Amino acid sequence: MPIQAIQQDITGIDADALVVGIYEGGILPQAAQQLDQATAGGLNALLEAAEISGKAGETSVWLSPPGIVTRHVLLVGMGSQEAFAPPVAFRAAAVAAKQLASKPRNRVAFCLDADWSPDAVESGVCGALVGCQGQDLYRVEKNLHPFADVQWLTTESSAVEQGEVVAGSVNLTRRLVNEPADVIYPETFAETAVQEASDSGFDIEVWDENRLAEERCGSLLGVARGSDRPARLLIMRHRGNDSKHPELALVGKGVTFDSGGLSLKPSDGMKAMKCDMAGGATVLGAMRAIARLKVPQHVIGVVGLVENMVSGNSYRLGDVLKARNGKTIEVLNTDAEGRLVLADALDVARDYQPAKMINLATLTGACVVALGLDVVGLMTNDQPWCDRIAETAARCGERAWQLPMFPEYAKQLQSPIADLKNIGEGRWGGAITAGKFLEEFVGDTTWTHMDIAGPAFQDKAKPEIDAGGSGVMVRTLLELARSGC
């Protein structure tokens, strides 16, 4: 949707709706002051009557206020001015946009605070464009209607443009996650990535099943055996500088549908398994943003793409797979497949000798049990790197929490007939044993594993975003690259 920065008195803005921000304690930014003056103190009267408070995310509709052109005003709270930060800007704009998107609107003007920093403007613009986009891809009557045109009151036109890029990248990830598995499967995901590489300006290489076999990706190909859809692996590269080796490698799990294989999931557990490629979609979304914003870093993205299906050719319990790095894996649960895909994808990324590496995956239900639906689990072999990621996520307003990686957990993965088992012993510590499994494939590379199983796909809508794919961690990965990793 077109978006532009504007600079004018809000009383003359001609739009279908006007979003005006206020802070707690009756503190009014310039746009809100203009609205108060135009309505002869009407805004302050609402504050004095406690009809509005400025509490973060609180909204109130004001229809046909006098003295202004726009007839629909949505007041949105931005919380304490002293505690204001870019994540607050994201949520305030997203809440307002989602509420207004309940019906079609041609033009919406956001007049939150013209004095925001560029970071806050970028975050707010991103929130607005994410909030009005729904998961209703195939509904005749849409639940949310993206705006035809958006105006943003600010002098920071560059930040508006950057916010639009970030939002487009988050929404790309969300759309891929929301698409059904008969639309997005390994081949079509790869086709989407190739088109995005052309549009955004990064390099891409696609390995088909024959190349994967030549490259000895036996762990990934073992998972893919049961499906009629052939596997793919993507290697994306953004050369933001002339360094020989990447400063950052992003590796994503791309299981486009997970039936559980022969360890078949029950129906309720399979309903949302189109989302099991969210790690791969997040890597693609981040690469889009990094390339379009011309981040001056050398970054690669590797995504392993398979379907985990059931057929006479499915890999079985007791099978032993040989990964690309030469390690053998005894399969004791075919529903612990994501780590098998990542094992080979991580090894491919290692070939490029990145300084730092992150993998992302909707890997374990155990992480959801431990941390809930809104928090990403972090596991690492390098504490400063993990701390950097957690701090960056917090600045972006994305929740992450570290889980331990004590050596005792690795003992659960010992197999009597192979180098490793693909599951630990019983249910306990399942998110961590999965992380310890992945650690076997990163060598001495500085690495952090992100288990995004909880927040990557939401069953229920939130005030600021529709249910379905969330695009979590796209913004964090971008910010890590921007800040020099």
JOMOWO-V72152 format. One line per field, one symbol per residue. phi: phi as a letter, one per 30 degrees, with the letter a starting at -180 (. if undefined). Layout:
phi = ???
This chain:
phi = .dbbdbbadddcdcbdabcccbcdiidcdeddddddddchiddddddddidbbieeidbacbchddibddcbccdbdcidddcdaedddeddddddddddddbdbdbbccbdadcededddeddeeeddddccccddcddcddbbeddabcbdaccddddddddddddddddedddddddddccbeddeddddddddddcjcdbbccddddedddiddddddddedcddddbbcbcbccdacddcddbccbbdbddabdjidddddeddcecddddcddddddddddeddddchddbcbcbbbcbbccbcadcddcdjdcccdddjdcbddcadcccdddddedddddddedhddbbbcbadcbddddddcidcbddcbacbdeddddddddedddicdbbdcdbddeddddcdcdbbdbccbdciddidddddddddedcchcddbbccccedddbcdbdcecaddjdcieiddddddddddii
